[in-house]
């Protein structure tokens, strides 16, 4: 169903899009730094909060992508278009509801979450969150359209949209900060504009009759319970999993704060490098969903198993090479940070540990898991992820980090143990073949 050229055309644009987003994120932080420490603190705090909703929209889009991919594999263009339209409807309803709540409660919510921060940091938080909330529907709408395009394998389109949107964002930030001296508003408004641009463009394209699957206007204006159940059956467990992961992440941030300044600094810098190292596995997740989803929709279990193995090998080789490259240039990254030698050495050690396990264990823990979800094997994969996140990552972070006094190294080992256990379980699940019996459509 997918030639090597097809897979290349699917994977490369997705990877370049993820890489661009990561690099632009670094550029954003650099520009925001010129506004002042209060602005940097406020934006970073709100971005961590925004991640919760971004993950919800992503989870919903992933659920829709599985259903759409299976209908495409089944060569049922009509139902694929209906599912895509219903995904857009659900995304709009969810995102607008969240935006209204945030706009009504933003100041009190920020005081509840970050009440101990300085007044100027709190002002930055409230301003940035208020403007961010207006962009939630645009984010959700773009994710829906991107899910449709990725489902029929045209990832170059989302890459080009991402390039243009990020150019708008960076130029807007420079104008807002250096030209208009607008502070946090000068950073927040360009993000809003770039997200609206992406949402409008992808939606117009998704209505094109030239696409293998397109939005159907009549189906956007109504709520179909049957299709919504199919989407939500996959989206809700994904959303719960993402929510629990974010809560554990917040809890572990509090633990890191116990280890002293140099460890906190090293962990923060290491995480920025980890995000680059993880790009291969982040890229391959949607690829698994598209390819495995279409195979299962076509009822071709044999092809699905072949592509499971082939995509896992591609991910493994690609991830090993990429993680090795990122580790090799980590000392170069360190030259841009004004850190003590002790802190730099700790960063390099943390990156080494992370990249070894990210290349090997995370390949099986994340992309393979998304492939299993694409078959409809949702309950087991979600339960496994929740178990390893709480029962392995959280508990062993306490054991390694605090009881064994390993600090942030212990927390990193616990994260890698989480991936290893989850990866082993998912590979066993794949080999067992239970996924072959599930039906999504």
Secondary structure, DSSP 8 states (H G I E B T S, - for coil): ---HHHHHHHHHHHHHHHHHHHHHHHHHHHHHTTT-HHHHHHHHHHHHHHHHHHHHHHHHHHHHHHHHHHHHHTT-HHHHHHHHHHHHHHHHHHHHHHHHHHHHHHHHHHHHHHTTS-HHHHHHHHHHHHHHHHHHHHHHHHHHHHHHHHHTT-HHHHHHHHHHHHHHHHHHHHIIIIIS--THHHHHHHHHHHHHHHHHHHHHHHT-TTSSS---HHHHTS--HHHHHHHHHHHHHHHHHHHHHHHHHHHHHHHHTTS-HHHHHHHHHHHHHHHHHTHHHHHHHHHHHHHHHHHHHTT-HHHHHHHHHHHHHHHHHHHHHHHHHHHHHHHHHHTTS---HHHHHHHHHHHHHHHHHHHHHHIIIIIHHHHHHHTT-HHHHHHHHHHIIIIIIIHHHIIIIIIS--THHHHHHHHHHHHHHHHHHHHHHHHHTGGGG----
